[in-house]
Amino acid sequence: MILFVHMLFGAVIASYIKDPILAVILAFLSHYLLDFIPHIEYSIKNITEKNWRNSLPDFLRVFLDFSFGILLILFFSTKTPIIFIAVFFAMLPDGISLLSLATKNKILENYNYLHQKRIHFFKYKKVSNFWRIINQVAVIVVFVLLLV
């Protein structure tokens, strides 16, 4: 899923789960649940291939995605600190994957393989873009409605 969807789910979880520790744990785990659903993502090929000279457009897409997520959360949520902590933890798995690309750490590389190849199971299956988009739009609509 794109980043702001993970952010929305983290905010939804923190809005409904009153125990902050449980909310953070569930927000972190929610990332993997969303990544398992067939979805589309924008390309960050230059980042994943460590083509740093040409990666500015990729980083810009990530920045815009993140900014849009923050705006949605500011607009629709209660803006309590736990919301933003849960949002951080909902995005953390992608941050760990990004860190694995920037370092030569075997543990992080193994994590990235698990996250990208095993959790994103349907990324490599034949599911039409129509259904990938419908899945993502449906999830976004549900999360926004839950935040309101």
VENLINNOR-V770653 format. One record per residue. N is the residue number from 1. RES is the residue in one letter. D_FIRST is the distance of its C-alpha to the first C-alpha in whole Angstrom. Layout:
BEGIN
n:N res:RES d_first:D_FIRST
n:N res:RES d_first:D_FIRST
END
This chain:
BEGIN
n:1 res:M d_first:0
n:2 res:I d_first:4
n:3 res:L d_first:6
n:4 res:F d_first:8
n:5 res:V d_first:6
n:6 res:H d_first:7
n:7 res:M d_first:10
n:8 res:L d_first:11
n:9 res:F d_first:11
n:10 res:G d_first:13
n:11 res:A d_first:15
n:12 res:V d_first:16
n:13 res:I d_first:17
n:14 res:A d_first:19
n:15 res:S d_first:21
n:16 res:Y d_first:22
n:17 res:I d_first:22
n:18 res:K d_first:26
n:19 res:D d_first:26
n:20 res:P d_first:24
n:21 res:I d_first:24
n:22 res:L d_first:22
n:23 res:A d_first:20
n:24 res:V d_first:19
n:25 res:I d_first:19
n:26 res:L d_first:17
n:27 res:A d_first:14
n:28 res:F d_first:14
n:29 res:L d_first:14
n:30 res:S d_first:11
n:31 res:H d_first:9
n:32 res:Y d_first:10
n:33 res:L d_first:10
n:34 res:L d_first:6
n:35 res:D d_first:6
n:36 res:F d_first:9
n:37 res:I d_first:8
n:38 res:P d_first:8
n:39 res:H d_first:6
n:40 res:I d_first:7
n:41 res:E d_first:6
n:42 res:Y d_first:9
n:43 res:S d_first:12
n:44 res:I d_first:13
n:45 res:K d_first:16
n:46 res:N d_first:18
n:47 res:I d_first:17
n:48 res:T d_first:16
n:49 res:E d_first:20
n:50 res:K d_first:21
n:51 res:N d_first:23
n:52 res:W d_first:23
n:53 res:R d_first:26
n:54 res:N d_first:23
n:55 res:S d_first:20
n:56 res:L d_first:21
n:57 res:P d_first:19
n:58 res:D d_first:16
n:59 res:F d_first:16
n:60 res:L d_first:17
n:61 res:R d_first:14
n:62 res:V d_first:12
n:63 res:F d_first:15
n:64 res:L d_first:15
n:65 res:D d_first:11
n:66 res:F d_first:12
n:67 res:S d_first:16
n:68 res:F d_first:14
n:69 res:G d_first:12
n:70 res:I d_first:16
n:71 res:L d_first:18
n:72 res:L d_first:16
n:73 res:I d_first:17
n:74 res:L d_first:20
n:75 res:F d_first:21
n:76 res:F d_first:20
n:77 res:S d_first:20
n:78 res:T d_first:24
n:79 res:K d_first:23
n:80 res:T d_first:24
n:81 res:P d_first:24
n:82 res:I d_first:22
n:83 res:I d_first:19
n:84 res:F d_first:19
n:85 res:I d_first:19
n:86 res:A d_first:17
n:87 res:V d_first:14
n:88 res:F d_first:15
n:89 res:F d_first:15
n:90 res:A d_first:12
n:91 res:M d_first:11
n:92 res:L d_first:13
n:93 res:P d_first:12
n:94 res:D d_first:10
n:95 res:G d_first:14
n:96 res:I d_first:16
n:97 res:S d_first:14
n:98 res:L d_first:15
n:99 res:L d_first:18
n:100 res:S d_first:19
n:101 res:L d_first:19
n:102 res:A d_first:21
n:103 res:T d_first:24
n:104 res:K d_first:26
n:105 res:N d_first:25
n:106 res:K d_first:25
n:107 res:I d_first:24
n:108 res:L d_first:20
n:109 res:E d_first:20
n:110 res:N d_first:21
n:111 res:Y d_first:18
n:112 res:N d_first:16
n:113 res:Y d_first:17
n:114 res:L d_first:16
n:115 res:H d_first:12
n:116 res:Q d_first:12
n:117 res:K d_first:14
n:118 res:R d_first:15
n:119 res:I d_first:12
n:120 res:H d_first:9
n:121 res:F d_first:12
n:122 res:F d_first:12
n:123 res:K d_first:10
n:124 res:Y d_first:14
n:125 res:K d_first:15
n:126 res:K d_first:17
n:127 res:V d_first:15
n:128 res:S d_first:15
n:129 res:N d_first:13
n:130 res:F d_first:15
n:131 res:W d_first:13
n:132 res:R d_first:10
n:133 res:I d_first:10
n:134 res:I d_first:12
n:135 res:N d_first:10
n:136 res:Q d_first:7
n:137 res:V d_first:10
n:138 res:A d_first:12
n:139 res:V d_first:10
n:140 res:I d_first:10
n:141 res:V d_first:14
n:142 res:V d_first:14
n:143 res:F d_first:13
n:144 res:V d_first:15
n:145 res:L d_first:18
n:146 res:L d_first:18
n:147 res:L d_first:18
n:148 res:V d_first:21
END
